[in-house]
């Protein structure tokens, strides 16, 4: 049984604003994670990435 509805989100670089990653999470289980350190292919280094919820069709 599903515990909650999954939401897709996009992770974008805060330095160059390029969307690099997409992921799926359950809002109630993940909490308020709004930033992560990830590798940016445009900046060629690890930078802080912000999260933006997106609508993805199946």
PDBQT receptor file of N, H, CA, C and O in Angstrom, charges set to zero:
ATOM      1  N   UNK A   1       0.830  -1.181   0.000  1.00  0.00    +0.000 N 
ATOM      2  CA  UNK A   1       0.000   0.000   0.000  1.00  0.00    +0.000 C 
ATOM      3  C   UNK A   1       0.876   1.246   0.000  1.00  0.00    +0.000 C 
ATOM      4  O   UNK A   1       1.900   1.304   0.681  1.00  0.00    +0.000 OA
ATOM      5  N   UNK A   2       0.471   2.205  -0.746  1.00  0.00    +0.000 N 
ATOM      6  H   UNK A   2      -0.361   2.158  -1.299  1.00  0.00    +0.000 HD
ATOM      7  CA  UNK A   2       1.218   3.448  -0.842  1.00  0.00    +0.000 C 
ATOM      8  C   UNK A   2       0.944   4.319   0.373  1.00  0.00    +0.000 C 
ATOM      9  O   UNK A   2      -0.201   4.476   0.798  1.00  0.00    +0.000 OA
ATOM     10  N   UNK A   3       2.012   4.884   0.924  1.00  0.00    +0.000 N 
ATOM     11  H   UNK A   3       2.942   4.756   0.579  1.00  0.00    +0.000 HD
ATOM     12  CA  UNK A   3       1.867   5.728   2.101  1.00  0.00    +0.000 C 
ATOM     13  C   UNK A   3       1.573   7.176   1.734  1.00  0.00    +0.000 C 
ATOM     14  O   UNK A   3       0.938   7.895   2.505  1.00  0.00    +0.000 OA
ATOM     15  N   UNK A   4       2.023   7.602   0.579  1.00  0.00    +0.000 N 
ATOM     16  H   UNK A   4       2.539   7.018  -0.048  1.00  0.00    +0.000 HD
ATOM     17  CA  UNK A   4       1.804   8.983   0.177  1.00  0.00    +0.000 C 
ATOM     18  C   UNK A   4       2.007   9.140  -1.317  1.00  0.00    +0.000 C 
ATOM     19  O   UNK A   4       2.473   8.220  -1.990  1.00  0.00    +0.000 OA
ATOM     20  N   UNK A   5       1.664  10.281  -1.821  1.00  0.00    +0.000 N 
ATOM     21  H   UNK A   5       1.286  11.028  -1.274  1.00  0.00    +0.000 HD
ATOM     22  CA  UNK A   5       1.786  10.531  -3.245  1.00  0.00    +0.000 C 
ATOM     23  C   UNK A   5       3.199  11.002  -3.563  1.00  0.00    +0.000 C 
ATOM     24  O   UNK A   5       3.735  11.871  -2.876  1.00  0.00    +0.000 OA
ATOM     25  N   UNK A   6       3.800  10.435  -4.595  1.00  0.00    +0.000 N 
ATOM     26  H   UNK A   6       3.365   9.729  -5.153  1.00  0.00    +0.000 HD
ATOM     27  CA  UNK A   6       5.148  10.820  -4.995  1.00  0.00    +0.000 C 
ATOM     28  C   UNK A   6       5.128  12.130  -5.771  1.00  0.00    +0.000 C 
ATOM     29  O   UNK A   6       4.211  12.394  -6.549  1.00  0.00    +0.000 OA
ATOM     30  N   UNK A   7       6.152  12.941  -5.548  1.00  0.00    +0.000 N 
ATOM     31  H   UNK A   7       6.897  12.726  -4.916  1.00  0.00    +0.000 HD
ATOM     32  CA  UNK A   7       6.288  14.226  -6.217  1.00  0.00    +0.000 C 
ATOM     33  C   UNK A   7       7.646  14.251  -6.907  1.00  0.00    +0.000 C 
ATOM     34  O   UNK A   7       8.653  13.858  -6.317  1.00  0.00    +0.000 OA
ATOM     35  N   UNK A   8       7.676  14.712  -8.152  1.00  0.00    +0.000 N 
ATOM     36  H   UNK A   8       6.859  15.031  -8.631  1.00  0.00    +0.000 HD
ATOM     37  CA  UNK A   8       8.936  14.871  -8.855  1.00  0.00    +0.000 C 
ATOM     38  C   UNK A   8       9.501  16.250  -8.554  1.00  0.00    +0.000 C 
ATOM     39  O   UNK A   8       8.756  17.220  -8.417  1.00  0.00    +0.000 OA
ATOM     40  N   UNK A   9      10.823  16.329  -8.452  1.00  0.00    +0.000 N 
ATOM     41  H   UNK A   9      11.428  15.540  -8.563  1.00  0.00    +0.000 HD
ATOM     42  CA  UNK A   9      11.451  17.623  -8.233  1.00  0.00    +0.000 C 
ATOM     43  C   UNK A   9      12.700  17.722  -9.102  1.00  0.00    +0.000 C 
ATOM     44  O   UNK A   9      13.296  16.712  -9.477  1.00  0.00    +0.000 OA
ATOM     45  N   UNK A  10      13.079  18.943  -9.409  1.00  0.00    +0.000 N 
ATOM     46  H   UNK A  10      12.596  19.763  -9.105  1.00  0.00    +0.000 HD
ATOM     47  CA  UNK A  10      14.274  19.219 -10.199  1.00  0.00    +0.000 C 
ATOM     48  C   UNK A  10      15.297  19.886  -9.300  1.00  0.00    +0.000 C 
ATOM     49  O   UNK A  10      14.963  20.768  -8.509  1.00  0.00    +0.000 OA
ATOM     50  N   UNK A  11      16.548  19.460  -9.425  1.00  0.00    +0.000 N 
ATOM     51  H   UNK A  11      16.820  18.743 -10.067  1.00  0.00    +0.000 HD
ATOM     52  CA  UNK A  11      17.638  20.077  -8.678  1.00  0.00    +0.000 C 
ATOM     53  C   UNK A  11      18.405  20.975  -9.638  1.00  0.00    +0.000 C 
ATOM     54  O   UNK A  11      18.854  20.523 -10.691  1.00  0.00    +0.000 OA
ATOM     55  N   UNK A  12      18.556  22.244  -9.278  1.00  0.00    +0.000 N 
ATOM     56  H   UNK A  12      18.191  22.611  -8.422  1.00  0.00    +0.000 HD
ATOM     57  CA  UNK A  12      19.243  23.200 -10.140  1.00  0.00    +0.000 C 
ATOM     58  C   UNK A  12      20.409  23.834  -9.396  1.00  0.00    +0.000 C 
ATOM     59  O   UNK A  12      20.355  24.022  -8.181  1.00  0.00    +0.000 OA
ATOM     60  N   UNK A  13      21.463  24.162 -10.137  1.00  0.00    +0.000 N 
ATOM     61  H   UNK A  13      21.507  24.010 -11.124  1.00  0.00    +0.000 HD
ATOM     62  CA  UNK A  13      22.661  24.773  -9.575  1.00  0.00    +0.000 C 
ATOM     63  C   UNK A  13      22.340  26.209  -9.171  1.00  0.00    +0.000 C 
ATOM     64  O   UNK A  13      21.743  26.954  -9.948  1.00  0.00    +0.000 OA
ATOM     65  N   UNK A  14      22.732  26.597  -7.967  1.00  0.00    +0.000 N 
ATOM     66  H   UNK A  14      23.217  25.992  -7.336  1.00  0.00    +0.000 HD
ATOM     67  CA  UNK A  14      22.451  27.954  -7.502  1.00  0.00    +0.000 C 
ATOM     68  C   UNK A  14      23.414  28.983  -8.083  1.00  0.00    +0.000 C 
ATOM     69  O   UNK A  14      23.156  30.183  -7.993  1.00  0.00    +0.000 OA
ATOM     70  N   UNK A  15      24.528  28.533  -8.681  1.00  0.00    +0.000 N 
ATOM     71  H   UNK A  15      24.737  27.558  -8.755  1.00  0.00    +0.000 HD
ATOM     72  CA  UNK A  15      25.487  29.470  -9.283  1.00  0.00    +0.000 C 
ATOM     73  C   UNK A  15      25.135  29.788 -10.734  1.00  0.00    +0.000 C 
ATOM     74  O   UNK A  15      25.166  30.953 -11.132  1.00  0.00    +0.000 OA
ATOM     75  N   UNK A  16      24.802  28.777 -11.526  1.00  0.00    +0.000 N 
ATOM     76  H   UNK A  16      24.777  27.831 -11.203  1.00  0.00    +0.000 HD
ATOM     77  CA  UNK A  16      24.528  29.007 -12.948  1.00  0.00    +0.000 C 
ATOM     78  C   UNK A  16      23.057  28.789 -13.326  1.00  0.00    +0.000 C 
ATOM     79  O   UNK A  16      22.682  29.032 -14.473  1.00  0.00    +0.000 OA
ATOM     80  N   UNK A  17      22.221  28.336 -12.388  1.00  0.00    +0.000 N 
ATOM     81  H   UNK A  17      22.526  28.138 -11.456  1.00  0.00    +0.000 HD
ATOM     82  CA  UNK A  17      20.780  28.085 -12.582  1.00  0.00    +0.000 C 
ATOM     83  C   UNK A  17      20.459  27.021 -13.625  1.00  0.00    +0.000 C 
ATOM     84  O   UNK A  17      19.379  27.050 -14.214  1.00  0.00    +0.000 OA
ATOM     85  N   UNK A  18      21.378  26.077 -13.868  1.00  0.00    +0.000 N 
ATOM     86  H   UNK A  18      22.256  26.053 -13.390  1.00  0.00    +0.000 HD
ATOM     87  CA  UNK A  18      21.132  24.984 -14.802  1.00  0.00    +0.000 C 
ATOM     88  C   UNK A  18      20.490  23.821 -14.052  1.00  0.00    +0.000 C 
ATOM     89  O   UNK A  18      20.968  23.432 -12.987  1.00  0.00    +0.000 OA
ATOM     90  N   UNK A  19      19.402  23.260 -14.603  1.00  0.00    +0.000 N 
ATOM     91  H   UNK A  19      19.013  23.577 -15.469  1.00  0.00    +0.000 HD
ATOM     92  CA  UNK A  19      18.767  22.095 -14.012  1.00  0.00    +0.000 C 
ATOM     93  C   UNK A  19      19.606  20.866 -14.350  1.00  0.00    +0.000 C 
ATOM     94  O   UNK A  19      19.793  20.545 -15.523  1.00  0.00    +0.000 OA
ATOM     95  N   UNK A  20      20.110  20.180 -13.327  1.00  0.00    +0.000 N 
ATOM     96  H   UNK A  20      19.957  20.441 -12.374  1.00  0.00    +0.000 HD
ATOM     97  CA  UNK A  20      21.021  19.061 -13.530  1.00  0.00    +0.000 C 
ATOM     98  C   UNK A  20      20.410  17.700 -13.215  1.00  0.00    +0.000 C 
ATOM     99  O   UNK A  20      20.711  16.722 -13.899  1.00  0.00    +0.000 OA
ATOM    100  N   UNK A  21      19.575  17.618 -12.217  1.00  0.00    +0.000 N 
ATOM    101  H   UNK A  21      19.330  18.412 -11.661  1.00  0.00    +0.000 HD
ATOM    102  CA  UNK A  21      19.066  16.333 -11.742  1.00  0.00    +0.000 C 
ATOM    103  C   UNK A  21      17.557  16.402 -11.540  1.00  0.00    +0.000 C 
ATOM    104  O   UNK A  21      17.001  17.468 -11.275  1.00  0.00    +0.000 OA
ATOM    105  N   UNK A  22      16.909  15.259 -11.669  1.00  0.00    +0.000 N 
ATOM    106  H   UNK A  22      17.361  14.393 -11.885  1.00  0.00    +0.000 HD
ATOM    107  CA  UNK A  22      15.510  15.123 -11.269  1.00  0.00    +0.000 C 
ATOM    108  C   UNK A  22      15.417  13.936 -10.326  1.00  0.00    +0.000 C 
ATOM    109  O   UNK A  22      16.174  12.973 -10.450  1.00  0.00    +0.000 OA
ATOM    110  N   UNK A  23      14.495  14.009  -9.389  1.00  0.00    +0.000 N 
ATOM    111  H   UNK A  23      13.880  14.791  -9.288  1.00  0.00    +0.000 HD
ATOM    112  CA  UNK A  23      14.290  12.912  -8.460  1.00  0.00    +0.000 C 
ATOM    113  C   UNK A  23      12.832  12.857  -8.052  1.00  0.00    +0.000 C 
ATOM    114  O   UNK A  23      12.060  13.779  -8.315  1.00  0.00    +0.000 OA
ATOM    115  N   UNK A  24      12.469  11.761  -7.405  1.00  0.00    +0.000 N 
ATOM    116  H   UNK A  24      13.096  11.012  -7.191  1.00  0.00    +0.000 HD
ATOM    117  CA  UNK A  24      11.103  11.534  -6.962  1.00  0.00    +0.000 C 
ATOM    118  C   UNK A  24      11.144  11.310  -5.461  1.00  0.00    +0.000 C 
ATOM    119  O   UNK A  24      12.005  10.581  -4.968  1.00  0.00    +0.000 OA
ATOM    120  N   UNK A  25      10.223  11.927  -4.726  1.00  0.00    +0.000 N 
ATOM    121  H   UNK A  25       9.524  12.519  -5.126  1.00  0.00    +0.000 HD
ATOM    122  CA  UNK A  25      10.197  11.748  -3.291  1.00  0.00    +0.000 C 
ATOM    123  C   UNK A  25       8.770  11.793  -2.774  1.00  0.00    +0.000 C 
ATOM    124  O   UNK A  25       7.861  12.262  -3.459  1.00  0.00    +0.000 OA
ATOM    125  N   UNK A  26       8.587  11.302  -1.564  1.00  0.00    +0.000 N 
ATOM    126  H   UNK A  26       9.326  10.921  -1.008  1.00  0.00    +0.000 HD
ATOM    127  CA  UNK A  26       7.302  11.373  -0.885  1.00  0.00    +0.000 C 
ATOM    128  C   UNK A  26       7.400  12.540   0.085  1.00  0.00    +0.000 C 
ATOM    129  O   UNK A  26       8.256  12.545   0.969  1.00  0.00    +0.000 OA
ATOM    130  N   UNK A  27       6.539  13.514  -0.075  1.00  0.00    +0.000 N 
ATOM    131  H   UNK A  27       5.843  13.509  -0.793  1.00  0.00    +0.000 HD
ATOM    132  CA  UNK A  27       6.638  14.768   0.659  1.00  0.00    +0.000 C 
ATOM    133  C   UNK A  27       6.609  14.570   2.175  1.00  0.00    +0.000 C 
ATOM    134  O   UNK A  27       7.367  15.226   2.890  1.00  0.00    +0.000 OA
ATOM    135  N   UNK A  28       5.764  13.695   2.670  1.00  0.00    +0.000 N 
ATOM    136  H   UNK A  28       5.149  13.163   2.089  1.00  0.00    +0.000 HD
ATOM    137  CA  UNK A  28       5.651  13.510   4.118  1.00  0.00    +0.000 C 
ATOM    138  C   UNK A  28       6.884  12.809   4.701  1.00  0.00    +0.000 C 
ATOM    139  O   UNK A  28       7.242  13.067   5.850  1.00  0.00    +0.000 OA
ATOM    140  N   UNK A  29       7.530  11.941   3.946  1.00  0.00    +0.000 N 
ATOM    141  H   UNK A  29       7.238  11.731   3.012  1.00  0.00    +0.000 HD
ATOM    142  CA  UNK A  29       8.676  11.193   4.447  1.00  0.00    +0.000 C 
ATOM    143  C   UNK A  29       9.977  11.981   4.341  1.00  0.00    +0.000 C 
ATOM    144  O   UNK A  29      10.857  11.827   5.188  1.00  0.00    +0.000 OA
ATOM    145  N   UNK A  30      10.113  12.809   3.333  1.00  0.00    +0.000 N 
ATOM    146  H   UNK A  30       9.398  12.934   2.645  1.00  0.00    +0.000 HD
ATOM    147  CA  UNK A  30      11.376  13.505   3.070  1.00  0.00    +0.000 C 
ATOM    148  C   UNK A  30      11.537  14.766   3.915  1.00  0.00    +0.000 C 
ATOM    149  O   UNK A  30      12.665  15.169   4.199  1.00  0.00    +0.000 OA
ATOM    150  N   UNK A  31      10.456  15.387   4.315  1.00  0.00    +0.000 N 
ATOM    151  H   UNK A  31       9.539  15.060   4.083  1.00  0.00    +0.000 HD
ATOM    152  CA  UNK A  31      10.557  16.590   5.125  1.00  0.00    +0.000 C 
ATOM    153  C   UNK A  31      10.859  17.821   4.287  1.00  0.00    +0.000 C 
ATOM    154  O   UNK A  31      10.370  17.950   3.164  1.00  0.00    +0.000 OA
ATOM    155  N   UNK A  32      11.652  18.712   4.824  1.00  0.00    +0.000 N 
ATOM    156  H   UNK A  32      12.049  18.607   5.736  1.00  0.00    +0.000 HD
ATOM    157  CA  UNK A  32      11.919  19.991   4.165  1.00  0.00    +0.000 C 
ATOM    158  C   UNK A  32      13.347  20.093   3.645  1.00  0.00    +0.000 C 
ATOM    159  O   UNK A  32      14.014  21.094   3.910  1.00  0.00    +0.000 OA
ATOM    160  N   UNK A  33      13.834  19.112   2.925  1.00  0.00    +0.000 N 
ATOM    161  H   UNK A  33      13.293  18.300   2.709  1.00  0.00    +0.000 HD
ATOM    162  CA  UNK A  33      15.165  19.188   2.322  1.00  0.00    +0.000 C 
ATOM    163  C   UNK A  33      15.059  20.082   1.092  1.00  0.00    +0.000 C 
ATOM    164  O   UNK A  33      14.393  19.725   0.120  1.00  0.00    +0.000 OA
ATOM    165  N   UNK A  34      15.708  21.234   1.129  1.00  0.00    +0.000 N 
ATOM    166  H   UNK A  34      16.248  21.524   1.919  1.00  0.00    +0.000 HD
ATOM    167  CA  UNK A  34      15.593  22.184   0.017  1.00  0.00    +0.000 C 
ATOM    168  C   UNK A  34      16.918  22.432  -0.672  1.00  0.00    +0.000 C 
ATOM    169  O   UNK A  34      16.949  23.093  -1.710  1.00  0.00    +0.000 OA
ATOM    170  N   UNK A  35      18.030  21.918  -0.122  1.00  0.00    +0.000 N 
ATOM    171  H   UNK A  35      18.005  21.381   0.722  1.00  0.00    +0.000 HD
ATOM    172  CA  UNK A  35      19.311  22.105  -0.789  1.00  0.00    +0.000 C 
ATOM    173  C   UNK A  35      20.235  20.917  -0.532  1.00  0.00    +0.000 C 
ATOM    174  O   UNK A  35      20.197  20.289   0.525  1.00  0.00    +0.000 OA
ATOM    175  N   UNK A  36      21.063  20.633  -1.532  1.00  0.00    +0.000 N 
ATOM    176  H   UNK A  36      21.094  21.144  -2.391  1.00  0.00    +0.000 HD
ATOM    177  CA  UNK A  36      22.044  19.549  -1.470  1.00  0.00    +0.000 C 
ATOM    178  C   UNK A  36      23.295  20.006  -2.200  1.00  0.00    +0.000 C 
ATOM    179  O   UNK A  36      23.237  20.904  -3.040  1.00  0.00    +0.000 OA
ATOM    180  N   UNK A  37      24.410  19.398  -1.887  1.00  0.00    +0.000 N 
ATOM    181  H   UNK A  37      24.457  18.669  -1.205  1.00  0.00    +0.000 HD
ATOM    182  CA  UNK A  37      25.637  19.647  -2.631  1.00  0.00    +0.000 C 
ATOM    183  C   UNK A  37      25.788  18.549  -3.667  1.00  0.00    +0.000 C 
ATOM    184  O   UNK A  37      25.902  17.371  -3.327  1.00  0.00    +0.000 OA
ATOM    185  N   UNK A  38      25.789  18.947  -4.949  1.00  0.00    +0.000 N 
ATOM    186  H   UNK A  38      25.697  19.903  -5.226  1.00  0.00    +0.000 HD
ATOM    187  CA  UNK A  38      25.885  17.997  -6.058  1.00  0.00    +0.000 C 
ATOM    188  C   UNK A  38      26.867  18.539  -7.095  1.00  0.00    +0.000 C 
ATOM    189  O   UNK A  38      27.254  19.707  -7.046  1.00  0.00    +0.000 OA
ATOM    190  N   UNK A  39      27.268  17.673  -8.041  1.00  0.00    +0.000 N 
ATOM    191  H   UNK A  39      26.953  16.725  -8.081  1.00  0.00    +0.000 HD
ATOM    192  CA  UNK A  39      28.185  18.075  -9.097  1.00  0.00    +0.000 C 
ATOM    193  C   UNK A  39      27.419  18.766 -10.219  1.00  0.00    +0.000 C 
ATOM    194  O   UNK A  39      26.398  18.259 -10.685  1.00  0.00    +0.000 OA
ATOM    195  N   UNK A  40      27.918  19.933 -10.654  1.00  0.00    +0.000 N 
ATOM    196  H   UNK A  40      28.748  20.345 -10.276  1.00  0.00    +0.000 HD
ATOM    197  CA  UNK A  40      27.326  20.665 -11.774  1.00  0.00    +0.000 C 
ATOM    198  C   UNK A  40      28.215  20.478 -12.997  1.00  0.00    +0.000 C 
ATOM    199  O   UNK A  40      29.410  20.771 -12.951  1.00  0.00    +0.000 OA
ATOM    200  N   UNK A  41      27.632  19.990 -14.090  1.00  0.00    +0.000 N 
ATOM    201  H   UNK A  41      26.662  19.752 -14.127  1.00  0.00    +0.000 HD
ATOM    202  CA  UNK A  41      28.412  19.722 -15.297  1.00  0.00    +0.000 C 
ATOM    203  C   UNK A  41      28.809  21.013 -16.024  1.00  0.00    +0.000 C 
ATOM    204  O   UNK A  41      29.795  21.030 -16.760  1.00  0.00    +0.000 OA
ATOM    205  N   UNK A  42      28.055  22.076 -15.823  1.00  0.00    +0.000 N 
ATOM    206  H   UNK A  42      27.253  22.062 -15.225  1.00  0.00    +0.000 HD
ATOM    207  CA  UNK A  42      28.392  23.349 -16.468  1.00  0.00    +0.000 C 
ATOM    208  C   UNK A  42      29.513  24.068 -15.707  1.00  0.00    +0.000 C 
ATOM    209  O   UNK A  42      30.437  24.597 -16.324  1.00  0.00    +0.000 OA
ATOM    210  N   UNK A  43      29.434  24.090 -14.373  1.00  0.00    +0.000 N 
ATOM    211  H   UNK A  43      28.683  23.661 -13.872  1.00  0.00    +0.000 HD
ATOM    212  CA  UNK A  43      30.460  24.739 -13.545  1.00  0.00    +0.000 C 
ATOM    213  C   UNK A  43      31.699  23.857 -13.357  1.00  0.00    +0.000 C 
ATOM    214  O   UNK A  43      32.763  24.359 -12.994  1.00  0.00    +0.000 OA
ATOM    215  N   UNK A  44      31.572  22.559 -13.599  1.00  0.00    +0.000 N 
ATOM    216  H   UNK A  44      30.707  22.151 -13.894  1.00  0.00    +0.000 HD
ATOM    217  CA  UNK A  44      32.646  21.565 -13.438  1.00  0.00    +0.000 C 
ATOM    218  C   UNK A  44      33.146  21.476 -11.994  1.00  0.00    +0.000 C 
ATOM    219  O   UNK A  44      34.340  21.292 -11.762  1.00  0.00    +0.000 OA
ATOM    220  N   UNK A  45      32.234  21.606 -11.025  1.00  0.00    +0.000 N 
ATOM    221  H   UNK A  45      31.264  21.756 -11.214  1.00  0.00    +0.000 HD
ATOM    222  CA  UNK A  45      32.602  21.468  -9.616  1.00  0.00    +0.000 C 
ATOM    223  C   UNK A  45      31.356  21.165  -8.797  1.00  0.00    +0.000 C 
ATOM    224  O   UNK A  45      30.234  21.269  -9.292  1.00  0.00    +0.000 OA
ATOM    225  N   UNK A  46      31.568  20.786  -7.530  1.00  0.00    +0.000 N 
ATOM    226  H   UNK A  46      32.480  20.701  -7.128  1.00  0.00    +0.000 HD
ATOM    227  CA  UNK A  46      30.457  20.529  -6.617  1.00  0.00    +0.000 C 
ATOM    228  C   UNK A  46      29.943  21.862  -6.101  1.00  0.00    +0.000 C 
ATOM    229  O   UNK A  46      30.696  22.658  -5.539  1.00  0.00    +0.000 OA
ATOM    230  N   UNK A  47      28.645  22.095  -6.300  1.00  0.00    +0.000 N 
ATOM    231  H   UNK A  47      28.034  21.449  -6.756  1.00  0.00    +0.000 HD
ATOM    232  CA  UNK A  47      28.028  23.337  -5.852  1.00  0.00    +0.000 C 
ATOM    233  C   UNK A  47      26.719  23.014  -5.131  1.00  0.00    +0.000 C 
ATOM    234  O   UNK A  47      26.227  21.887  -5.190  1.00  0.00    +0.000 OA
ATOM    235  N   UNK A  48      26.176  23.998  -4.465  1.00  0.00    +0.000 N 
ATOM    236  H   UNK A  48      26.575  24.913  -4.417  1.00  0.00    +0.000 HD
ATOM    237  CA  UNK A  48      24.898  23.825  -3.794  1.00  0.00    +0.000 C 
ATOM    238  C   UNK A  48      23.780  23.855  -4.829  1.00  0.00    +0.000 C 
ATOM    239  O   UNK A  48      23.757  24.711  -5.714  1.00  0.00    +0.000 OA
ATOM    240  N   UNK A  49      22.865  22.917  -4.706  1.00  0.00    +0.000 N 
ATOM    241  H   UNK A  49      22.884  22.222  -3.987  1.00  0.00    +0.000 HD
ATOM    242  CA  UNK A  49      21.726  22.816  -5.615  1.00  0.00    +0.000 C 
ATOM    243  C   UNK A  49      20.436  23.033  -4.835  1.00  0.00    +0.000 C 
ATOM    244  O   UNK A  49      20.295  22.554  -3.710  1.00  0.00    +0.000 OA
ATOM    245  N   UNK A  50      19.504  23.749  -5.431  1.00  0.00    +0.000 N 
ATOM    246  H   UNK A  50      19.618  24.138  -6.346  1.00  0.00    +0.000 HD
ATOM    247  CA  UNK A  50      18.197  23.979  -4.831  1.00  0.00    +0.000 C 
ATOM    248  C   UNK A  50      17.159  23.074  -5.461  1.00  0.00    +0.000 C 
ATOM    249  O   UNK A  50      17.352  22.567  -6.567  1.00  0.00    +0.000 OA
ATOM    250  N   UNK A  51      16.055  22.873  -4.755  1.00  0.00    +0.000 N 
ATOM    251  H   UNK A  51      15.898  23.285  -3.857  1.00  0.00    +0.000 HD
ATOM    252  CA  UNK A  51      15.001  21.961  -5.210  1.00  0.00    +0.000 C 
ATOM    253  C   UNK A  51      13.799  22.770  -5.676  1.00  0.00    +0.000 C 
ATOM    254  O   UNK A  51      13.408  23.751  -5.044  1.00  0.00    +0.000 OA
ATOM    255  N   UNK A  52      13.218  22.336  -6.802  1.00  0.00    +0.000 N 
ATOM    256  H   UNK A  52      13.536  21.539  -7.316  1.00  0.00    +0.000 HD
ATOM    257  CA  UNK A  52      12.004  22.946  -7.322  1.00  0.00    +0.000 C 
ATOM    258  C   UNK A  52      11.064  21.824  -7.738  1.00  0.00    +0.000 C 
ATOM    259  O   UNK A  52      11.427  20.982  -8.559  1.00  0.00    +0.000 OA
ATOM    260  N   UNK A  53       9.851  21.809  -7.173  1.00  0.00    +0.000 N 
ATOM    261  H   UNK A  53       9.556  22.494  -6.507  1.00  0.00    +0.000 HD
ATOM    262  CA  UNK A  53       8.862  20.782  -7.526  1.00  0.00    +0.000 C 
ATOM    263  C   UNK A  53       8.398  20.985  -8.961  1.00  0.00    +0.000 C 
ATOM    264  O   UNK A  53       8.143  22.110  -9.392  1.00  0.00    +0.000 OA
ATOM    265  N   UNK A  54       8.290  19.875  -9.699  1.00  0.00    +0.000 N 
ATOM    266  H   UNK A  54       8.497  18.961  -9.349  1.00  0.00    +0.000 HD
ATOM    267  CA  UNK A  54       7.854  19.937 -11.096  1.00  0.00    +0.000 C 
ATOM    268  C   UNK A  54       6.706  18.958 -11.303  1.00  0.00    +0.000 C 
ATOM    269  O   UNK A  54       6.513  18.030 -10.517  1.00  0.00    +0.000 OA
ATOM    270  N   UNK A  55       5.968  19.174 -12.348  1.00  0.00    +0.000 N 
ATOM    271  H   UNK A  55       6.125  19.928 -12.987  1.00  0.00    +0.000 HD
ATOM    272  CA  UNK A  55       4.883  18.276 -12.732  1.00  0.00    +0.000 C 
ATOM    273  C   UNK A  55       5.381  17.427 -13.892  1.00  0.00    +0.000 C 
ATOM    274  O   UNK A  55       5.770  17.964 -14.929  1.00  0.00    +0.000 OA
ATOM    275  N   UNK A  56       5.374  16.109 -13.731  1.00  0.00    +0.000 N 
ATOM    276  H   UNK A  56       5.058  15.672 -12.889  1.00  0.00    +0.000 HD
ATOM    277  CA  UNK A  56       5.883  15.213 -14.749  1.00  0.00    +0.000 C 
ATOM    278  C   UNK A  56       4.776  14.259 -15.153  1.00  0.00    +0.000 C 
ATOM    279  O   UNK A  56       4.182  13.597 -14.302  1.00  0.00    +0.000 OA
ATOM    280  N   UNK A  57       4.497  14.184 -16.439  1.00  0.00    +0.000 N 
ATOM    281  H   UNK A  57       4.980  14.722 -17.130  1.00  0.00    +0.000 HD
ATOM    282  CA  UNK A  57       3.437  13.287 -16.910  1.00  0.00    +0.000 C 
ATOM    283  C   UNK A  57       3.952  11.871 -17.012  1.00  0.00    +0.000 C 
ATOM    284  O   UNK A  57       5.134  11.655 -17.279  1.00  0.00    +0.000 OA
ATOM    285  N   UNK A  58       3.073  10.899 -16.800  1.00  0.00    +0.000 N 
ATOM    286  H   UNK A  58       2.113  11.075 -16.583  1.00  0.00    +0.000 HD
ATOM    287  CA  UNK A  58       3.463   9.486 -16.856  1.00  0.00    +0.000 C 
ATOM    288  C   UNK A  58       3.282   8.926 -18.216  1.00  0.00    +0.000 C 
ATOM    289  O   UNK A  58       3.562   7.748 -18.440  1.00  0.00    +0.000 OA
TER     290      UNK A  58
